[in-house]
Amino acid sequence: MSIQIAFDVGGTFTDFAFSREDRIGSTFLKVPTTYPNPADGVLAGIAELLRLKLFDIKDADAAFHATTIATNAVLERKGARVALLTTKGFRDILIIGRQKRPQTYLLNVAKPAPLVQRRAIMEVDERTDPDGAVRTPVDPGEIAAIAGAIEAGGYEAVAICFLHSYANAGNERLVAQILGERLPGVRISLSSEISPKIREYERTSTTVADAYVAPAVNSYISQLRRSLVDLGAADNLQIMQSNGGLISQELACQYPVRIIESGPAAGVLMCAAIGRAEGVGKLLTFDMGGTTAKLGAIDDGEPAIVAGFEVDVVDYKKGSGLPLNISSIELVEIGAGGGSIASAEMNLLTVGPRSAASRPGPACYGKGGTLPTVTDANLVLGYIGSEGFNGGAMRLDRDAARAAIDTVARPLGLSIEQAAWGIHALSTNNMERALRIVSIERGRDPRDYTLVAFGGAGPLHAARLARQAAVRRMLVPFGAGVGSAMGLLAAVPKLDALVTRILPLALESASEIDVIYTALAARLAEDAARLGAKGAARLSRIAYMRYQGQGFEIKVGLDDGPIDESFIRAAQARFADAYRRIYGGTVPDSRVEVTDWQLIWQVEDGRGRRAEPALIRHDAALPSHRDVYFPELGGYVKCPLHWRSSLSSGTWIDGPAIIVENETSTVLLPGDRAEITAQANIHVHIGKDGA
């Protein structure tokens, strides 16, 4: 029997799911994420699954993993000592950055520190022109001297980013060759391999990030790989990328920057799969875990993919982080999770972005935490119970939660219940603002979309979030509490390659476009061979276009087939449609040009996995009712509780009610109606305010 294990390491919990043959096992698991080594929590979770005799580890022919190891290395500044080699005259490129700022009129802009110190930035007397012509070749003697400085400085990794290396990588490769011979134990990252596209600030930032996280990623993956093999699993660990595709452990170590947004991407894939199963193509995704909340969108059944994103943003504001030129599923992330800490500074209640994480965790966990969190508020309000949390594996301390919330209630002159409601409501309001960004501010009418709620805390807040955002329908998937782990089981191998070549979108460029895509296909074929993926794959062409003279581009999908006059005409029409959709019109008589060309390789998914309802279990006893706080009903009311596993397809439940499962709970507000679908998902018809 073929078994696939999926595990997602989050900031607070590590989630597990598994599939056998074409069916997803219905027993899920959450264990606390372990610090400083998350692999310990992964192995502890697998040991628990084996103790439950759910499968034999020898049948595990693949393990799918979403990890925060690269993200944490950046956020906690615990990466490698990196030296940066850059073109003479560009030493301060990372310090200068861009003029763009999150708040235009704020004089003292807070920005994250670069991942490389200025004294570790070394200039090289070399120069390549934008057309790829080498104006100043590399002097091997100069590089030999730099190698000595790198060795003397004890640097563990080197990032090489020369001007216009996307047009000609010769100088970068020569320097890498010389350094590799003299510094055999040092990681070397080339911008021409990591991010071969225009705009040197973003390209440099991406390359430095790759070098910075590489030693930590390589060490972690190697250790986890050995441990899984020692347990008896097959040597087939696959890692989730930011773009929503799986890659082998070898490729993850070669391109570690690609896995920085690993976990959030997996959750969106799960939402897309749920949408296809339920026949819903327009979805807003809402993933709330212990540390953050991530919101995204799916149009026509496919997650939106962006060409880059920011990491280590200040207060989760766009334009305040470190830019990365890495394909990623489009998400808006805010510091609003179950572990988000509430405070009452200056007589004002605030929630997040600081988090209690898994250690010490919320006060109610009984692990030493004393600060009030969203989870403590939800416990006081009755949205979660003291017993049965995480399948009965954890008993929550209501008295500790009340004591923690009292520390913010007293300064504000509020009762504990009022303060708890304020924490819950403020957290939901923060998420509503993020939901508006991915919906209204990007041209999506939330009334036309269905909200998919998952993560350990997502279904607790989703109904109220949907109501405030004017969303009319909500889905809570089967396995919502471990949504990203479920998404891993829906993922397939995926690779992409991109190159900058600025060309007019005209018939005169057809032959050169053909050469570009032929070269990209050859590059992907090499990586695909190393990936060892099975099954048919498809290639998709993407181009980033603009009107000549503009400084920004629009992503446009291109046709397959020969690159001829009809191909060019179709591409021009698609650009005009995309431009009109975004800006309301086009620019007549202006020439269109393409800056970046991208090719995506993706395995076709023919698995069609289904759930195994017979395996669902619940370990904790559940009372029939609980006192739950609903302000629209005047306070606490006796609220019915339902085990999700006891609800068959076609069952209807009217709110107020709470549907409980091991990994999360779904709160239905007064006026809401929920139906269990044939796919074992909860479909909620959102009521109106005052219902």
C-alpha positions as CSV (number, residue, x, y, z in Angstrom):
1,M,0.0,0.0,0.0
2,S,1.3,3.5,-1.0
3,I,1.3,6.1,1.8
4,Q,2.1,9.8,1.5
5,I,2.8,11.8,4.7
6,A,2.3,15.6,4.7
7,F,3.5,17.9,7.5
8,D,3.4,21.7,7.7
9,V,5.6,23.4,10.3
10,G,3.9,26.6,11.5
11,G,4.9,29.2,14.1
12,T,2.8,27.6,16.8
13,F,1.8,24.1,15.7
14,T,3.1,21.4,13.3
15,D,0.2,19.8,11.4
16,F,0.0,16.4,9.9
17,A,-2.2,14.6,7.3
18,F,-1.6,11.5,5.2
19,S,-3.1,9.7,2.2
20,R,-3.2,6.1,1.2
21,E,-3.5,5.3,-2.5
22,D,-6.0,7.8,-3.8
23,R,-7.8,8.5,-0.5
24,I,-6.9,11.0,2.2
25,G,-6.8,9.6,5.7
26,S,-9.2,11.3,8.0
27,T,-7.1,11.3,11.2
28,F,-5.2,14.5,11.5
29,L,-2.7,15.6,14.1
30,K,-1.3,18.8,15.6
31,V,1.8,18.9,17.8
32,P,3.5,22.0,19.2
33,T,6.3,23.3,16.9
34,T,9.7,22.8,18.6
35,Y,12.4,25.4,18.8
36,P,15.2,25.8,17.9
37,N,14.9,22.6,15.8
38,P,11.5,22.1,14.2
39,A,12.6,18.7,13.0
40,D,12.1,17.4,16.5
41,G,8.4,18.2,16.4
42,V,8.1,16.6,12.9
43,L,9.6,13.4,14.2
44,A,7.4,13.5,17.3
45,G,4.3,13.9,15.2
46,I,5.2,11.0,13.0
47,A,5.9,8.8,16.0
48,E,2.4,9.6,17.3
49,L,0.8,8.6,14.0
50,L,2.7,5.4,14.1
51,R,1.7,4.8,17.7
52,L,-1.9,5.1,16.5
53,K,-1.2,2.3,14.0
54,L,-2.7,4.3,11.1
55,F,-0.1,3.1,8.7
56,D,3.3,1.3,8.4
57,I,6.2,3.7,7.9
58,K,7.7,1.2,5.4
59,D,4.7,2.0,3.1
60,A,5.5,5.7,3.1
61,D,6.9,6.3,-0.4
62,A,6.8,10.1,-0.2
63,A,6.9,12.9,2.4
64,F,5.6,16.4,1.6
65,H,6.8,19.2,3.7
66,A,6.0,22.9,4.2
67,T,8.6,24.5,6.4
68,T,9.3,27.9,8.0
69,I,13.0,27.2,8.4
70,A,14.0,29.7,5.7
71,T,11.5,32.3,6.9
72,N,12.6,32.1,10.5
73,A,16.3,32.4,9.5
74,V,15.4,35.8,7.9
75,L,13.0,37.0,10.6
76,E,15.2,36.0,13.5
77,R,18.4,37.0,11.7
78,K,19.9,33.6,12.4
79,G,21.2,32.9,8.9
80,A,24.7,32.6,7.6
81,R,27.5,35.2,7.7
82,V,27.3,36.4,4.1
83,A,29.7,38.4,2.0
84,L,28.3,40.2,-1.1
85,L,30.3,40.8,-4.2
86,T,29.0,43.6,-6.4
87,T,30.0,45.8,-9.3
88,K,32.4,48.6,-8.4
89,G,30.3,51.7,-7.5
90,F,27.3,49.7,-6.3
91,R,28.4,48.8,-2.8
92,D,25.4,50.6,-1.1
93,I,22.6,49.2,-3.3
94,L,21.0,47.3,-0.4
95,I,21.2,50.3,1.9
96,I,19.8,52.8,-0.6
97,G,17.0,50.5,-1.7
98,R,14.0,52.2,-3.3
99,Q,12.2,55.5,-2.7
100,K,9.0,53.5,-2.1
101,R,7.8,53.7,1.5
102,P,4.7,52.3,3.2
103,Q,3.7,55.7,4.6
104,T,4.6,58.6,2.3
105,Y,4.8,61.4,4.8
106,L,6.4,59.5,7.7
107,L,9.9,61.0,8.2
108,N,11.4,58.2,10.2
109,V,10.6,55.1,8.2
110,A,11.3,51.8,9.9
111,K,12.9,49.3,7.5
112,P,14.4,45.9,8.2
113,A,18.2,45.8,8.3
114,P,19.9,44.2,5.2
115,L,21.0,40.6,5.7
116,V,24.6,41.5,4.9
117,Q,26.7,44.0,6.8
118,R,28.2,46.9,4.9
119,R,31.7,45.8,5.8
120,A,31.0,42.4,4.2
121,I,30.1,44.1,0.8
122,M,33.1,43.9,-1.6
123,E,33.3,45.7,-4.9
124,V,34.7,44.0,-8.0
125,D,36.1,46.1,-10.9
126,E,34.0,44.6,-13.7
127,R,31.2,45.8,-15.9
128,T,28.7,44.3,-18.4
129,D,26.4,46.5,-20.5
130,P,22.6,46.0,-20.7
131,D,23.0,44.3,-24.1
132,G,25.3,41.7,-22.6
133,A,28.6,43.1,-23.9
134,V,31.4,42.8,-21.4
135,R,33.0,46.3,-21.0
136,T,35.4,45.4,-18.1
137,P,36.4,41.7,-17.7
138,V,37.1,40.2,-14.4
139,D,40.7,40.3,-13.1
140,P,41.5,36.8,-11.5
141,G,44.1,38.4,-9.3
142,E,41.6,40.7,-7.7
143,I,39.2,37.8,-7.1
144,A,42.0,35.8,-5.5
145,A,42.6,38.7,-3.0
146,I,38.9,38.9,-2.3
147,A,38.8,35.1,-1.6
148,G,41.5,35.6,1.0
149,A,39.4,38.3,2.7
150,I,36.3,36.1,2.7
151,E,38.3,33.3,4.3
152,A,39.8,35.6,6.9
153,G,36.4,37.0,7.7
154,G,35.0,33.6,8.4
155,Y,32.1,34.0,5.9
156,E,29.9,31.0,5.4
157,A,28.2,32.1,2.2
158,V,28.9,34.5,-0.7
159,A,26.3,36.3,-2.9
160,I,27.5,37.5,-6.3
161,C,25.4,40.1,-8.0
162,F,26.9,42.1,-10.9
163,L,25.2,44.8,-12.9
164,H,23.3,43.4,-16.0
165,S,24.4,39.8,-15.3
166,Y,20.9,38.7,-16.5
167,A,22.1,39.7,-20.0
168,N,25.5,37.9,-19.7
169,A,26.4,35.8,-16.7
170,G,30.0,35.3,-17.8
171,N,31.7,37.5,-15.2
172,E,29.6,36.1,-12.3
173,R,30.4,32.5,-13.3
174,L,34.1,33.2,-13.6
175,V,34.2,34.7,-10.1
176,A,32.2,31.8,-8.8
177,Q,34.6,29.3,-10.4
178,I,37.7,31.1,-8.8
179,L,36.0,31.3,-5.4
180,G,34.8,27.7,-5.5
181,E,38.4,26.5,-6.1
182,R,39.8,28.5,-3.2
183,L,36.8,28.3,-0.8
184,P,35.4,24.7,-1.2
185,G,33.2,24.8,1.9
186,V,31.6,28.2,1.2
187,R,28.1,28.5,-0.3
188,I,28.0,30.6,-3.5
189,S,24.8,32.1,-4.9
190,L,24.7,33.8,-8.3
191,S,22.1,36.4,-9.2
192,S,22.2,35.1,-12.8
193,E,20.9,31.8,-11.5
194,I,18.7,32.9,-8.6
195,S,17.0,35.9,-10.2
196,P,18.1,36.6,-13.8
197,K,16.0,39.8,-14.3
198,I,16.3,43.5,-14.4
199,R,16.3,45.9,-11.4
200,E,19.5,45.4,-9.5
201,Y,18.2,46.2,-6.0
202,E,15.5,43.4,-6.0
203,R,17.9,41.0,-7.7
204,T,20.6,41.7,-5.1
205,S,18.2,41.4,-2.2
206,T,17.0,38.0,-3.6
207,T,20.5,36.7,-4.1
208,V,21.7,37.7,-0.6
209,A,18.6,36.1,0.9
210,D,19.4,32.8,-0.9
211,A,22.9,32.8,0.4
212,Y,21.8,33.9,3.9
213,V,19.3,31.0,4.4
214,A,21.2,28.3,2.4
215,P,23.3,26.8,5.3
216,A,20.3,26.6,7.7
217,V,18.1,25.1,5.0
218,N,20.7,22.5,3.9
219,S,21.4,21.4,7.4
220,Y,17.7,21.1,8.4
221,I,16.7,19.2,5.2
222,S,19.7,16.9,5.4
223,Q,19.0,16.1,9.1
224,L,15.2,15.5,8.5
225,R,15.9,13.4,5.4
226,R,18.3,11.1,7.3
227,S,15.8,10.8,10.2
228,L,12.9,9.8,7.9
229,V,15.0,7.2,6.1
230,D,16.2,5.9,9.5
231,L,12.6,5.4,10.5
232,G,12.0,3.3,7.4
233,A,10.4,5.8,5.0
234,A,11.5,6.0,1.4
235,D,14.2,8.6,0.6
236,N,11.7,10.9,-1.1
237,L,11.3,14.2,0.8
238,Q,9.6,16.9,-1.3
239,I,9.4,20.5,-0.3
240,M,6.7,23.1,-1.0
241,Q,7.8,26.2,-2.8
242,S,6.4,29.7,-2.6
243,N,4.8,29.2,-6.0
244,G,2.6,26.3,-4.8
245,G,4.7,23.5,-6.4
246,L,6.8,20.7,-4.9
247,I,10.5,20.3,-5.5
248,S,12.9,17.6,-4.5
249,Q,15.1,18.0,-1.4
250,E,18.1,18.5,-3.7
251,L,16.6,21.4,-5.6
252,A,15.3,22.9,-2.3
253,C,18.9,23.0,-1.1
254,Q,20.1,24.4,-4.4
255,Y,17.5,27.2,-4.5
256,P,16.5,27.7,-0.8
257,V,15.1,31.1,-1.3
258,R,12.2,29.5,-3.3
259,I,10.8,27.9,-0.1
260,I,10.5,31.1,2.0
261,E,6.7,31.2,1.7
262,S,6.3,27.4,1.8
263,G,3.4,26.9,4.3
264,P,1.0,29.6,3.2
265,A,1.2,28.5,-0.4
266,A,0.1,24.9,0.5
267,G,-3.1,26.2,2.2
268,V,-4.2,28.1,-0.9
269,L,-3.7,24.9,-3.0
270,M,-6.1,23.1,-0.6
271,C,-8.7,25.9,-1.1
272,A,-8.4,25.6,-4.9
273,A,-9.0,21.8,-4.6
274,I,-12.0,22.4,-2.4
275,G,-13.4,24.9,-4.8
276,R,-13.1,22.4,-7.7
277,A,-14.8,19.7,-5.7
278,E,-17.6,22.0,-4.8
279,G,-17.9,23.6,-8.2
280,V,-17.0,27.1,-6.9
281,G,-14.4,29.0,-9.0
282,K,-14.3,32.4,-7.1
283,L,-12.8,32.0,-3.6
284,L,-11.3,34.3,-1.0
285,T,-8.9,32.3,1.2
286,F,-8.5,32.8,5.0
287,D,-5.8,31.0,6.9
288,M,-5.5,31.9,10.6
289,G,-3.0,30.0,12.6
290,G,-1.3,30.7,15.9
291,T,1.0,33.5,14.7
292,T,-0.4,35.1,11.5
293,A,-3.4,35.3,9.2
294,K,-3.0,35.0,5.5
295,L,-5.6,36.0,3.0
296,G,-5.6,35.4,-0.7
297,A,-7.9,34.9,-3.8
298,I,-8.6,32.3,-6.4
299,D,-10.2,33.3,-9.7
300,D,-11.5,30.7,-12.1
301,G,-10.2,27.9,-9.9
302,E,-6.5,29.0,-10.0
303,P,-4.5,30.8,-7.3
304,A,-3.1,34.1,-8.3
305,I,0.7,34.0,-8.8
306,V,2.9,37.1,-8.4
307,A,6.4,37.6,-9.6
308,G,7.8,38.7,-6.3
309,F,7.0,39.5,-2.7
310,E,8.4,41.0,0.5
311,V,9.7,39.3,3.6
312,D,10.3,40.8,7.1
313,V,7.8,43.6,6.5
314,V,7.4,46.2,9.2
315,D,3.9,46.0,10.8
316,Y,2.9,43.9,7.7
317,K,2.8,47.0,5.5
318,K,3.7,46.7,1.8
319,G,6.9,48.5,0.7
320,S,8.5,48.0,4.2
321,G,10.2,44.6,3.7
322,L,13.0,42.9,1.9
323,P,12.0,42.3,-1.7
324,L,12.4,38.9,-3.3
325,N,12.1,38.2,-7.0
326,I,10.6,34.8,-6.5
327,S,7.3,33.5,-7.9
328,S,4.8,33.2,-5.2
329,I,1.1,32.6,-4.6
330,E,-0.4,36.1,-3.9
331,L,-1.2,36.6,-0.2
332,V,-1.7,39.4,2.2
333,E,-0.3,38.5,5.6
334,I,-1.0,40.2,8.9
335,G,0.1,39.6,12.5
336,A,-3.2,38.3,13.7
337,G,-3.2,34.7,14.9
338,G,-4.4,32.8,17.9
339,G,-1.2,33.7,19.8
340,S,-1.4,37.4,18.9
341,I,-0.8,39.4,22.1
342,A,-3.2,42.1,23.3
343,S,-2.1,45.2,25.1
344,A,-3.7,48.3,26.6
345,E,-1.0,51.0,26.0
346,M,-2.2,54.7,26.2
347,N,-5.7,53.5,27.2
348,L,-6.1,51.9,23.7
349,L,-6.7,48.2,23.1
350,T,-4.4,46.7,20.5
351,V,-3.9,43.2,19.2
352,G,-0.7,41.9,17.5
353,P,1.5,41.7,15.6
354,R,3.6,40.3,18.5
355,S,2.8,36.6,19.1
356,A,3.2,34.2,22.1
357,A,4.0,31.4,19.5
358,S,4.1,27.9,21.0
359,R,6.5,28.8,23.8
360,P,5.4,30.2,26.1
361,G,2.1,30.3,24.2
362,P,-1.2,31.8,25.3
363,A,-1.8,31.9,29.1
364,C,-4.4,29.2,28.9
365,Y,-1.8,26.7,27.5
366,G,-0.2,26.5,31.0
367,K,3.3,26.7,29.6
368,G,4.4,29.8,31.4
369,G,2.6,32.4,29.2
370,T,1.0,35.3,31.1
371,L,0.2,37.8,28.4
372,P,-3.4,37.9,27.0
373,T,-3.9,36.5,23.5
374,V,-6.6,36.0,21.0
375,T,-6.8,32.3,22.0
376,D,-7.3,33.3,25.7
377,A,-10.2,35.6,24.6
378,N,-11.8,32.9,22.5
379,L,-11.7,30.6,25.5
380,V,-13.3,33.1,27.8
381,L,-16.0,33.8,25.2
382,G,-16.7,30.1,24.9
383,Y,-15.8,29.8,21.2
384,I,-13.4,27.0,22.3
385,G,-13.7,24.8,25.3
386,S,-11.4,23.9,28.1
387,E,-11.7,20.2,27.2
388,G,-11.3,18.7,23.8
389,F,-8.8,21.2,22.5
390,N,-6.5,19.6,19.9
391,G,-8.4,16.4,20.2
392,G,-8.1,16.3,23.9
393,A,-4.3,16.4,23.8
394,M,-4.4,19.7,25.6
395,R,-6.5,21.0,28.5
396,L,-6.9,24.8,28.5
397,D,-6.9,26.8,31.7
398,R,-9.8,29.1,31.7
399,D,-8.8,30.8,35.0
400,A,-5.3,31.6,33.6
401,A,-7.0,33.1,30.5
402,R,-9.3,35.3,32.6
403,A,-6.3,36.4,34.7
404,A,-4.3,37.3,31.6
405,I,-7.2,39.3,30.0
406,D,-7.8,41.1,33.3
407,T,-4.4,42.8,32.9
408,V,-5.8,44.7,29.9
409,A,-9.4,44.9,31.2
410,R,-8.6,46.8,34.4
411,P,-6.6,49.7,32.8
412,L,-9.4,50.2,30.3
413,G,-12.2,50.0,32.9
414,L,-13.8,47.0,31.3
415,S,-15.0,43.7,32.6
416,I,-13.1,40.6,31.6
417,E,-15.8,39.6,29.2
418,Q,-15.9,43.0,27.6
419,A,-12.1,43.0,27.1
420,A,-12.2,39.4,25.7
421,W,-14.9,40.5,23.2
422,G,-12.8,43.6,22.3
423,I,-9.8,41.4,21.6
424,H,-11.8,39.0,19.4
425,A,-13.5,41.9,17.5
426,L,-10.4,43.9,17.0
427,S,-8.6,40.8,15.7
428,T,-11.4,40.2,13.2
429,N,-11.4,43.9,12.2
430,N,-7.7,43.7,11.4
431,M,-8.4,40.7,9.2
432,E,-11.3,42.5,7.5
433,R,-8.9,45.2,6.3
434,A,-6.6,42.6,4.9
435,L,-9.6,40.9,3.2
436,R,-10.5,44.3,1.6
437,I,-7.0,44.5,0.1
438,V,-7.3,41.1,-1.7
439,S,-10.9,41.7,-2.7
440,I,-12.2,45.3,-3.2
441,E,-8.8,47.0,-3.7
442,R,-8.0,44.5,-6.4
443,G,-11.2,44.6,-8.3
444,R,-13.0,41.7,-6.7
445,D,-16.6,42.1,-5.4
446,P,-16.7,40.0,-2.2
447,R,-20.4,39.4,-2.7
448,D,-19.5,37.2,-5.7
449,Y,-16.9,35.2,-3.8
450,T,-17.0,32.3,-1.2
451,L,-14.8,32.6,1.8
452,V,-12.8,29.4,2.6
453,A,-11.7,29.4,6.2
454,F,-9.0,27.1,7.6
455,G,-6.1,26.9,10.0
456,G,-6.6,26.3,13.7
457,A,-8.2,29.6,14.4
458,G,-9.7,30.5,11.0
459,P,-13.2,28.9,11.4
460,L,-13.5,30.6,14.8
461,H,-13.5,34.1,13.2
462,A,-14.6,33.4,9.7
463,A,-18.4,33.8,10.0
464,R,-18.1,37.3,11.6
465,L,-15.3,38.2,9.1
466,A,-17.6,37.2,6.2
467,R,-20.5,39.1,7.6
468,Q,-18.4,42.3,8.0
469,A,-16.9,42.0,4.5
470,A,-20.3,41.4,2.8
471,V,-19.3,37.8,1.8
472,R,-22.5,35.7,1.5
473,R,-21.1,32.2,1.5
474,M,-18.4,30.3,3.4
475,L,-16.8,26.9,3.2
476,V,-15.0,25.2,6.0
477,P,-13.1,22.3,4.4
478,F,-12.8,18.8,5.6
479,G,-9.5,18.9,7.6
480,A,-9.6,22.7,7.9
481,G,-7.5,22.8,11.1
482,V,-4.6,21.3,9.2
483,G,-5.4,23.0,5.9
484,S,-1.8,23.5,4.7
485,A,-0.9,19.9,5.4
486,M,-4.0,18.9,3.3
487,G,-2.8,21.3,0.6
488,L,0.5,19.4,0.4
489,L,-1.4,16.3,-0.5
490,A,-3.0,18.2,-3.4
491,A,0.3,19.7,-4.6
492,V,2.3,18.5,-7.7
493,P,5.9,19.1,-8.8
494,K,6.3,22.5,-10.4
495,L,9.3,24.5,-11.7
496,D,9.6,27.9,-13.4
497,A,12.3,29.7,-15.2
498,L,12.5,33.4,-16.1
499,V,14.8,35.7,-18.0
500,T,14.9,39.3,-18.9
501,R,15.1,40.3,-22.6
502,I,13.5,43.6,-23.4
503,L,11.8,43.2,-26.8
504,P,9.0,44.8,-28.7
505,L,5.9,42.7,-28.9
506,A,6.0,42.6,-32.7
507,L,6.4,40.1,-35.5
508,E,10.0,41.2,-35.9
509,S,10.8,39.7,-32.5
510,A,9.2,36.3,-33.2
511,S,12.4,34.4,-33.9
512,E,14.2,35.8,-30.8
513,I,11.1,34.9,-28.6
514,D,11.3,31.4,-29.9
515,V,15.0,31.2,-29.0
516,I,14.2,32.5,-25.5
517,Y,11.5,29.9,-24.8
518,T,13.6,27.1,-26.3
519,A,16.4,28.0,-23.9
520,L,14.0,28.2,-20.9
521,A,12.6,24.8,-21.8
522,A,16.1,23.3,-21.9
523,R,16.8,24.7,-18.5
524,L,13.6,23.4,-17.0
525,A,14.2,20.0,-18.6
526,E,17.5,19.7,-16.7
527,D,15.8,20.5,-13.4
528,A,12.9,18.2,-14.1
529,A,15.2,15.3,-14.8
530,R,16.8,15.9,-11.3
531,L,13.4,16.2,-9.8
532,G,12.5,12.7,-10.8
533,A,8.8,13.5,-11.2
534,K,6.5,10.9,-12.7
535,G,3.5,11.6,-15.0
536,A,2.8,13.9,-17.9
537,A,3.7,17.6,-17.5
538,R,2.6,20.7,-19.2
539,L,4.5,23.9,-20.1
540,S,2.9,27.4,-19.8
541,R,4.3,30.6,-21.2
542,I,4.1,33.9,-19.3
543,A,5.3,37.4,-20.3
544,Y,5.6,40.6,-18.3
545,M,4.5,43.5,-20.6
546,R,4.2,47.2,-20.6
547,Y,3.8,50.2,-22.9
548,Q,7.2,51.5,-24.1
549,G,8.5,54.1,-21.6
550,Q,6.5,52.7,-18.6
551,G,8.3,51.5,-15.4
552,F,5.9,48.7,-14.4
553,E,4.7,45.5,-16.1
554,I,1.6,43.4,-16.3
555,K,1.7,39.6,-16.2
556,V,0.1,38.1,-19.3
557,G,-0.4,34.4,-20.2
558,L,0.6,33.5,-23.7
559,D,-0.6,30.8,-26.2
560,D,1.1,27.5,-26.8
561,G,2.2,26.5,-30.3
562,P,4.4,28.2,-32.9
563,I,5.5,31.8,-32.3
564,D,4.1,33.5,-35.5
565,E,1.9,36.4,-36.5
566,S,-1.2,34.9,-34.8
567,F,0.8,34.3,-31.6
568,I,1.9,38.0,-31.5
569,R,-1.6,39.3,-32.3
570,A,-3.1,37.1,-29.5
571,A,-0.5,38.3,-27.1
572,Q,-1.2,42.0,-27.9
573,A,-4.9,41.4,-27.4
574,R,-4.4,39.7,-24.1
575,F,-2.2,42.6,-22.9
576,A,-4.9,45.2,-24.0
577,D,-7.6,43.2,-22.1
578,A,-5.4,42.9,-19.0
579,Y,-4.5,46.6,-19.1
580,R,-8.1,47.7,-19.6
581,R,-9.3,45.5,-16.7
582,I,-6.8,47.0,-14.3
583,Y,-6.7,50.7,-15.4
584,G,-10.0,51.1,-17.2
585,G,-8.6,51.8,-20.7
586,T,-5.6,51.4,-23.0
587,V,-3.0,53.7,-24.5
588,P,-3.7,53.9,-28.2
589,D,-0.8,54.1,-30.7
590,S,1.7,53.1,-28.0
591,R,4.2,50.3,-28.6
592,V,4.0,47.3,-26.3
593,E,7.2,45.7,-25.1
594,V,8.1,42.6,-23.0
595,T,10.7,42.8,-20.2
596,D,10.6,39.3,-18.7
597,W,9.8,35.9,-20.3
598,Q,8.8,33.0,-18.0
599,L,8.1,29.3,-18.6
600,I,6.3,27.1,-16.1
601,W,6.7,23.3,-16.0
602,Q,4.0,21.5,-13.9
603,V,3.0,17.8,-13.6
604,E,-0.6,17.1,-14.4
605,D,-2.5,16.0,-11.3
606,G,-4.6,12.9,-11.9
607,R,-4.8,11.7,-8.3
608,G,-8.4,12.7,-7.5
609,R,-8.0,11.9,-3.8
610,R,-11.1,11.5,-1.7
611,A,-11.7,11.5,2.1
612,E,-12.1,8.4,4.3
613,P,-14.9,9.3,6.7
614,A,-14.7,5.9,8.4
615,L,-11.4,6.9,9.9
616,I,-12.5,10.1,11.5
617,R,-12.3,9.8,15.3
618,H,-12.7,12.1,18.3
619,D,-11.0,11.4,21.6
620,A,-12.6,13.9,23.9
621,A,-16.1,13.9,25.4
622,L,-18.2,16.8,24.3
623,P,-21.1,18.4,26.2
624,S,-24.3,19.2,24.3
625,H,-24.2,22.9,25.1
626,R,-21.8,25.5,26.3
627,D,-22.1,29.1,27.4
628,V,-21.0,31.2,24.4
629,Y,-20.8,35.0,24.1
630,F,-22.8,36.6,21.2
631,P,-23.2,40.3,21.6
632,E,-26.1,40.4,19.2
633,L,-28.0,38.2,21.7
634,G,-27.0,40.3,24.7
635,G,-24.2,38.2,26.0
636,Y,-23.7,34.6,27.0
637,V,-26.3,32.0,25.7
638,K,-26.6,28.3,25.9
639,C,-25.1,27.3,22.5
640,P,-25.5,23.8,21.0
641,L,-22.3,21.9,20.2
642,H,-21.9,19.4,17.4
643,W,-19.1,16.9,16.7
644,R,-18.3,17.4,13.0
645,S,-17.7,13.7,12.6
646,S,-21.2,12.9,13.7
647,L,-22.8,15.1,10.9
648,S,-23.6,13.3,7.7
649,S,-24.0,14.8,4.3
650,G,-27.2,16.8,3.9
651,T,-27.4,17.8,7.6
652,W,-28.4,21.4,8.2
653,I,-27.5,23.4,11.4
654,D,-28.9,26.8,12.3
655,G,-26.8,29.3,14.2
656,P,-25.9,30.1,16.9
657,A,-24.0,26.8,17.1
658,I,-20.5,25.5,17.2
659,I,-19.2,22.6,15.1
660,V,-16.3,21.0,16.9
661,E,-13.5,18.9,15.5
662,N,-10.1,17.9,16.8
663,E,-8.1,20.6,15.2
664,T,-10.5,23.6,15.1
665,S,-14.1,24.7,15.7
666,T,-16.5,26.5,13.4
667,V,-18.6,29.3,15.0
668,L,-22.0,29.9,13.5
669,L,-23.6,33.2,14.3
670,P,-27.3,33.9,14.8
671,G,-28.9,33.8,11.4
672,D,-26.2,31.6,9.8
673,R,-27.3,28.2,8.2
674,A,-24.7,25.5,7.6
675,E,-25.0,22.4,5.4
676,I,-22.7,19.4,5.3
677,T,-21.9,18.8,1.6
678,A,-21.4,15.6,-0.2
679,Q,-17.7,16.3,-0.1
680,A,-17.8,16.5,3.8
681,N,-17.2,20.2,3.8
682,I,-19.3,22.8,5.8
683,H,-21.1,25.2,3.5
684,V,-22.3,28.2,5.5
685,H,-25.0,30.7,4.3
686,I,-24.0,33.9,6.1
687,G,-26.9,35.7,7.8
688,K,-27.3,39.4,8.0
689,D,-26.5,41.8,10.9
690,G,-29.2,41.7,13.4
691,A,-30.5,38.3,12.3
